[in-house]
Every structure is written in C-alpha cells, then in structure tokens.
Amino acid sequence: MTRSRWAAWLRMLAGLGILVALVWHLGSQAFLDGLHRIDAATLLAALAIGVLTTVFSAWRWCLVARGLGLRLPLGRAVADYYRALFLNAALPGGVLGDVHRAVDHGRTSGNLGRGVRAVALERTAGQVVLLVTGAAVLLVRPSPVLAPVARFLASPAVALAAAVTGLLVVAVAVRLRRRRGASRGERALRTVLAEARQGLLARGVWPGVALSSVAVLAGYLGMFVLAARVAGVTAPAAELVPLVVLALLAMALPLNVGGWGPREGVAAWAFGAAGLGATQGLTTAVIYGVLAFVASLPGAAVLLGPALRRAAPLPAEQPAASAALPRPADGHPRTGSTGMVRQRGAEVPSAVGGGARYQAQTHGERSETPWSAGPP
C-alpha cells in the first residue's frame, strides 16, 4: 500500500474515532434526535441555500480559471460543482469530488496541471476568507469560547510554530529572488505563485472572488443557524455565529469521513463551553451534516445523468409509408395473373393476390385478373 493510501486510511480512521468518542460520551440519542427533527420544510430550505452557495462557488471557480487562461462556462461549472459536492459528501475523505472536478476540467481544457491548480486556488480563496472572517468574528464578538481559544493561540508552542513558519517563508522568498538557475521544485513554486497572482489577485478577478467567497460563507452560516433552530437551540444568532465559525473551521481539517468527525467534535465542545449543552451542539452538527448532504443531491443527478441517457432504449423506428398506388376510376386496382398492377400499359407489383376474377378495361386493353375477395 502506498504512502498516500496509508495517509487516507489514517485520516478516515481519525474521523471515525472522533465520532465513536462522541457516541461513547454523549450517547447515540443526539444523532437520532437530529434525524427525527428534520421535516420537509427544512429540507427545501437546505436545497435553496445549497443553490445559493453552489452557484457562487461555481462563479468563483470560473473567475479563477479565466484568470489562468482557461475557458469555463458558468453552466458547466455549476453542474461540475454540484457533482463534486455530492462526491465529497458521499465518499470518505471529503475531497475526492474536488479532485475529480479538477482532473476533468484540466483534461477537457487541454492543460491538466493548470486545471488542477485552478481548483486548488479556488478552494484556497474560500478557506482564506473563512479564516479572516472567523478571526474577525472571534475577536469582535465576545464569547465564552474565546477564553480557551485565546489561551491556545497565545501558548508558547503556537507562537514558536508561527515564528518558524514565517522565517521559512521569508527564506524561501529570498532564495527564489536571488537565484536564477532554480531547481525543479523552485520553478514549480514560482509557477504557483505567478498563477496565484493571475488567478486570485488580478484586478478583474479578486473583487469577484472576494464577493463570491463572502456569499458562500454566509450560506454556510445560515444553514448552520437553521440546523441549530431545528435542534431546538433558542440562543440569539449573534451568540451562535462564533460557535458556528469554529465548527466550519474544523471542517477544513483533513480528518473526516465525508465531512463528519471534527465538525461534530468541535460543535459539541463549543456549545458546551458556551453553556448551551454539548448534546445540543452535537445534534446541531448532525442536522447540519444531513442538510448539507441533501443540498448536494442535485449532484447525483449530474453524475448519473449521462449513464441513464446511455441506458435509455432507443425509440422504435416508424415504418415508412408505402407509396399510394394509382387506382382507376372504379376504385379497383388492376392486376395481371402474375400479381402485377397494370398502369398505363406497364406492370407494377400488386398489393393483393389471386382469387376471384373480374374483367377490366385499361386504355383499350382487356385482361382477366385474379382478385382475392375472401375464402372460396
């Protein structure tokens, strides 16, 4: 088994471990309550929010792709994004849909590497907006959850890690600037940085990317608040937003099973720290997971549509209408003894066989022709 497969299995097992720990400490009733509280109106609301977030996400992808010189119509981007969302929600790991979207667009556009980097930059833009907005919300809005978070961020270990990361970034930037004959890795890094400037920071790109990212984040927040209301949480929305931001940030961790795992753990912890109850937080996260999956269901139609069209039976061929045979004034076709119809002295195939005889005159000709009138 390759190293990447080992890493994927470890991430999936970590997500499963988080879910098992939650069930062990809080019981399975929180999961069951979340499923029982969902009704048809809630599902329709989730589908509507899903349309909003998917269209804006697809628009952000179009902007980034066009900034890199790739053609991507909005209609196709929306369909591919829905398919990716469904695959992310239905398959372990939570990123396989994005991988499929990136590879498919790269192949059809004729530049696989640039297509993959366009999806990576698009996803990065969304995560950056989430991080910036989340930090602003957590700093501006007072919440009981901020105390442990602030202590963690102010810990010496975090400060040391941030300092080391900053020094490494500066060292790499200085080395890239000084060296002309760069290695293959350095050239690849330069390409990524140049494409990031083109796909995200260009004058005609970044306003739309920022606007679409804010709209997508607002949709995610709205769906989480909806899930909290369905779970029975009556706290004001302003009090819920910091908790929701933490849960959304946890979803970015690659330790989930189709999105499940860290989201539920952080929601249970954050709601418990805010005095709303860990069970309420877990139920809210479960409802959000179900609503997110329902919002991605149009992607199943996009995924299965081509296969269903190929499997559909072809329409039956209609028989061609036979040419009408000319008839004489008396309405009876004229045939010869060989089953041929006489027309202006020539014989054409007859539509009827032999039988009784009758006499007919055709342009002065007299012939006896068999005619089937029924059994003898």
KARA-V972807 format. One record per residue. N is the residue number from 1. PHI is phi in whole degrees, 0 to 359 (999 if undefined). NEAR is the number of other C-alpha atoms within 10 Angstrom. D_FIRST is the distance of its C-alpha to the first C-alpha in Angstrom with 2 decimals. Layout:
# KARA-V972807
n->(N/N)
phi->(PHI/PHI)
near->(NEAR/NEAR)
d_first->(D_FIRST/D_FIRST)
This chain:
# KARA-V972807
n->(1/2/3/4/5/6/7/8/9/10/11/12/13/14/15/16/17/18/19/20/21/22/23/24/25/26/27/28/29/30/31/32/33/34/35/36/37/38/39/40/41/42/43/44/45/46/47/48/49/50/51/52/53/54/55/56/57/58/59/60/61/62/63/64/65/66/67/68/69/70/71/72/73/74/75/76/77/78/79/80/81/82/83/84/85/86/87/88/89/90/91/92/93/94/95/96/97/98/99/100/101/102/103/104/105/106/107/108/109/110/111/112/113/114/115/116/117/118/119/120/121/122/123/124/125/126/127/128/129/130/131/132/133/134/135/136/137/138/139/140/141/142/143/144/145/146/147/148/149/150/151/152/153/154/155/156/157/158/159/160/161/162/163/164/165/166/167/168/169/170/171/172/173/174/175/176/177/178/179/180/181/182/183/184/185/186/187/188/189/190/191/192/193/194/195/196/197/198/199/200/201/202/203/204/205/206/207/208/209/210/211/212/213/214/215/216/217/218/219/220/221/222/223/224/225/226/227/228/229/230/231/232/233/234/235/236/237/238/239/240/241/242/243/244/245/246/247/248/249/250/251/252/253/254/255/256/257/258/259/260/261/262/263/264/265/266/267/268/269/270/271/272/273/274/275/276/277/278/279/280/281/282/283/284/285/286/287/288/289/290/291/292/293/294/295/296/297/298/299/300/301/302/303/304/305/306/307/308/309/310/311/312/313/314/315/316/317/318/319/320/321/322/323/324/325/326/327/328/329/330/331/332/333/334/335/336/337/338/339/340/341/342/343/344/345/346/347/348/349/350/351/352/353/354/355/356/357/358/359/360/361/362/363/364/365/366/367/368/369/370/371/372/373/374/375/376)
phi->(999/287/295/295/291/300/296/296/295/294/296/294/294/296/297/297/297/296/296/296/296/294/296/295/271/250/85/274/295/298/293/292/298/299/288/287/278/280/238/295/297/294/295/295/297/296/297/294/296/298/298/300/293/289/296/291/295/295/296/299/296/300/297/294/297/293/297/269/87/256/273/208/294/295/299/294/297/296/297/294/292/299/298/294/298/294/294/298/280/267/248/296/100/78/229/296/295/293/297/297/298/293/294/296/292/296/290/290/275/86/216/297/298/291/295/294/292/296/293/298/293/297/292/296/300/296/292/296/296/296/295/295/295/298/297/296/295/291/277/275/268/293/207/300/286/293/299/294/295/296/296/293/293/271/290/300/295/295/298/294/297/295/294/296/298/298/296/296/298/295/296/295/296/295/294/295/287/279/271/268/277/280/286/296/295/293/296/296/295/297/298/296/295/296/290/295/294/287/273/237/255/294/299/270/247/297/298/292/296/294/296/295/295/295/295/295/296/297/295/296/298/298/291/291/295/300/297/294/293/295/287/97/281/254/295/300/298/297/282/280/302/300/292/294/300/297/295/293/296/294/294/285/289/279/230/231/242/62/96/269/136/300/302/292/295/292/297/297/294/294/294/293/293/276/84/264/100/294/296/296/295/294/298/299/294/295/297/299/299/293/294/296/294/297/296/268/299/305/294/295/295/294/288/268/304/300/294/293/292/290/277/293/292/287/295/295/287/280/296/293/292/288/294/289/275/294/241/286/297/278/88/258/288/259/233/262/292/265/76/250/269/274/222/52/86/254/253/236/302/268/275/229/258/279/169/291/252/214/253/221/248/231/50/88/271/239/220/259/238/291/218/274/252/136/294/292)
near->(5/6/8/9/10/11/11/16/15/14/19/21/16/18/26/18/16/20/19/15/13/20/15/10/9/15/13/14/12/22/18/13/16/24/15/10/14/16/10/8/9/17/16/14/15/25/20/13/20/25/18/16/22/22/21/23/24/24/24/29/27/27/26/32/27/16/23/20/16/19/14/19/13/17/13/13/21/21/18/24/24/29/24/26/25/27/27/23/24/19/14/20/22/26/19/19/21/21/16/17/22/22/19/15/24/20/14/12/15/11/13/16/12/23/24/21/21/29/23/17/20/24/16/13/22/19/17/13/18/21/16/10/15/20/14/12/17/19/13/10/12/13/19/16/19/18/12/11/13/12/10/13/13/11/11/11/11/12/13/11/11/13/12/12/12/11/12/12/11/12/12/12/13/11/12/17/11/9/10/9/9/14/11/9/9/15/14/12/15/16/13/15/12/13/21/21/16/20/27/26/16/14/12/13/20/20/14/17/26/17/13/23/25/18/17/24/20/16/21/21/19/17/23/26/22/20/27/26/15/19/26/13/19/11/11/9/16/13/14/21/20/27/28/28/23/21/23/23/16/20/19/15/15/18/27/28/22/21/26/23/27/26/29/27/21/24/28/25/19/26/22/18/18/18/10/16/16/23/23/21/30/29/29/30/29/25/30/25/22/17/24/23/22/18/24/25/20/18/21/16/15/17/18/11/12/10/10/11/10/9/9/8/8/8/6/6/6/6/6/6/6/6/6/6/13/13/13/13/7/7/8/11/20/27/25/19/14/13/19/19/23/20/17/9/11/8/15/15/13/17/11/16/17/16/14/14/14/11/10/18/11/13/9/8/9/10/17/15/23/20/20/12/12/7/6/6)
d_first->(0.00/3.81/6.71/8.34/6.37/6.81/10.25/11.00/10.52/12.61/15.15/15.58/16.09/18.55/20.48/20.68/21.86/24.59/25.79/25.93/27.89/30.28/30.95/31.51/34.04/35.69/35.30/34.26/37.71/36.87/34.26/36.76/39.61/37.71/37.18/40.81/42.38/41.06/43.71/44.25/45.90/42.95/40.56/42.89/43.08/39.29/39.25/42.01/40.27/37.09/39.14/40.46/37.18/35.43/38.32/38.58/34.85/35.04/38.14/36.41/33.65/36.45/38.19/35.20/34.31/37.96/38.20/35.52/37.46/35.43/37.27/36.26/38.92/39.09/39.06/35.79/34.32/35.37/33.85/30.49/30.51/31.26/28.38/26.01/27.51/27.04/23.36/22.89/24.79/23.33/19.56/17.46/17.20/20.67/20.00/18.60/22.25/23.09/20.27/21.67/25.15/24.54/22.97/25.64/28.48/27.34/27.28/30.60/32.23/31.31/29.54/25.87/25.51/28.69/27.88/24.66/26.67/29.43/27.31/25.94/29.56/30.81/28.46/29.29/32.98/32.72/30.98/33.60/36.43/35.00/34.77/38.26/39.83/38.22/39.46/42.89/43.09/42.09/44.63/47.46/47.22/47.83/45.61/45.06/41.34/42.12/43.17/39.80/38.08/40.69/40.35/36.59/37.08/39.91/38.04/37.85/34.05/33.87/36.73/35.13/31.81/33.86/35.95/33.08/31.45/34.84/35.46/32.17/32.98/36.50/35.41/33.03/35.84/38.40/36.30/35.66/39.37/40.54/38.32/39.03/36.62/33.45/29.98/27.45/25.95/29.49/30.51/27.66/28.77/32.32/31.45/29.82/32.88/35.28/33.70/33.76/37.48/37.95/35.91/36.85/39.86/42.05/45.47/45.06/41.56/41.31/44.09/42.47/39.01/40.58/42.66/39.89/37.61/40.47/41.11/37.48/37.53/40.86/39.44/36.60/39.18/41.50/38.97/38.11/41.84/42.33/39.71/41.55/44.83/43.49/42.19/45.76/45.52/48.98/48.48/49.58/47.11/47.74/46.54/43.42/42.29/41.07/39.06/37.59/36.70/34.70/32.80/32.10/30.91/28.47/27.00/25.83/23.40/19.75/19.49/20.59/20.00/21.91/24.20/24.84/24.57/26.04/28.86/30.12/29.86/31.77/34.28/35.07/35.54/37.59/39.84/40.43/41.35/43.72/45.48/44.40/42.31/38.60/38.73/40.31/37.61/34.86/36.87/37.38/33.69/32.96/35.73/34.49/31.01/32.72/35.07/32.37/30.59/33.98/34.70/31.59/32.55/34.36/30.99/30.29/33.43/32.33/28.97/30.60/33.84/33.06/31.64/34.75/37.03/35.57/35.94/39.50/42.18/44.40/48.03/50.47/52.67/56.25/58.87/60.97/64.47/66.99/69.78/72.96/75.65/79.07/81.68/85.40/87.72/88.01/84.21/83.68/81.55/83.43/81.92/83.20/83.12/79.78/77.99/78.40/79.68/82.61/82.45/85.22/85.97/82.31/80.11/76.67/74.42/75.72/73.70/75.83/76.97/80.31/82.60/86.01/88.05/89.52/91.51/90.60/92.17/89.97/91.84/94.69/92.57/93.06/90.28/89.55/85.92/84.07/82.67/80.63/82.14/80.61/81.13/84.48)
